[in-house]
Every structure is written in C-alpha cells, then in structure tokens.
C-alpha cells in the first residue's frame, strides 16, 4: 500500500489503490505461506495461498485493464476534495485511502493467516469453502467479463446491463467477492480457533452490500442511467434470484347493461 501511495503521489491519481487491493491480499498469502513453513499443514497452506493468489491477481489485473489511462476515480476525487491543498491533502490520502485499506486487508485476511498455521489436513469444511470460493470466482470473473463486453459495444452507451448474470443480481461481482471470502473463512473453520475470525467475512460482506460497494455505485448509476428504477424493481440487489415480474394492472370491471 505504501508503494501504491508513492505511485499515486507521483501521478496525482489515487485510483491505483484499487489495483493494489488484490495485490496486497496476495502478498499476505505469500508471506503467510513462507512464515508458516514447519508449523501448518503443507496441503492447507498451499490451498489457502493458491486460492488467494488466483483471486487477487485476477482482480488486480481486471481493475488495471479497466482503468488504464482513465482520470482519477470520482470516489477518491470527492474524498480528497474535503482536505486542504498541498501536503495536507497528501497526508489525508495516506491515512484515509492507503492506511485504512491496509488495515482492512490485514483484518479481512485473518482467516487465511490462521488457516496457514493449522496443523491438520483440510477437512470437509475446508473443501466446502474451496467450492464456495469457486462459485464466487465464477460470479466475479464472468460478471466482469460480461460487463466489459457490454460496455465495449457503442450501441449500449447509456444503457443498463441486464443480461447474463446481471439479469439475476445487480452486482454479480460483489456477490462473488462475498462468496470468495466466506469460502476462505471456511478454510480456517475446520478448527475451533478459526471461528474467532468470523467477523472478517462479515465485515467484507457488509462493505460490499451496505458500505463502500453497492450503495455508492447505485447512487451513481441511479443518477446517470435512465431505466434504473425499473431495473432495480425486477432484479435482486445482491443475492442472485429469478427476475421479479412487473405488477400487472388490475383488470377492468365488466361493462354493465346499457341504460
């Protein structure tokens, strides 16, 4: 995160912290793998490290590709506009963008760190968590790909993406992210001590569904996209569900006899 901060100061754009997010989790997993050598079960250590690394590198690569050459992210522009100009704004960015996200990375990744030190092989919960991780990665990767293809078509400019996975949830990538971190939590839940870290996936899910994820994005889309109200009326906000049918107008009463 400090490396990302230095790059943000040099370029004058802090949206690169979103690329650093996935890389930071990958760094935690690789560091935990090295430090737990001789302590944790090798199979569980490798499983936790591979799952986090695949997720983190895919996410960072996708965000980098999407944001290359783009101006500052409006979220960070609004946040930093609250601080004075000059060095005070730089220190504000360090505290409120980079160090805050570094603390979140540490806290959310606690189940992964704990899993790498468990001495016994993965059990039923760990393999169930791996399956849940795979479901989450599918929703993230496929949802991101579908949205990228939709945006690449000039005919869709200004329209709402309501195809593919986006027909069943307004945020397949956020739902997938939540599944990933609940799955990684289950890698540690094989042991009673792992349940001490249940607040990590709870926090991640809250951020995605009620914090800095879904609410901020939906306020922005609601102001920019015509037809947004109709889309939200028929499409689940987070968990994938069949689209709701629009309410039907009441039938007109039969005509009475003519006077």
Secondary structure as GFF3:
##gff-version 3
##sequence-region A 1 259
A	DSSP	alpha_helix	2	11	.	.	.	ID=ss1
A	DSSP	alpha_helix	17	35	.	.	.	ID=ss2
A	DSSP	alpha_helix	42	67	.	.	.	ID=ss3
A	DSSP	alpha_helix	74	80	.	.	.	ID=ss4
A	DSSP	alpha_helix	87	93	.	.	.	ID=ss5
A	DSSP	pi_helix	94	99	.	.	.	ID=ss6
A	DSSP	alpha_helix	100	108	.	.	.	ID=ss7
A	DSSP	alpha_helix	110	115	.	.	.	ID=ss8
A	DSSP	alpha_helix	124	152	.	.	.	ID=ss9
A	DSSP	three_ten_helix	154	156	.	.	.	ID=ss10
A	DSSP	three_ten_helix	164	167	.	.	.	ID=ss11
A	DSSP	alpha_helix	172	188	.	.	.	ID=ss12
A	DSSP	three_ten_helix	192	197	.	.	.	ID=ss13
A	DSSP	alpha_helix	198	209	.	.	.	ID=ss14
A	DSSP	alpha_helix	214	224	.	.	.	ID=ss15
A	DSSP	alpha_helix	228	234	.	.	.	ID=ss16
###
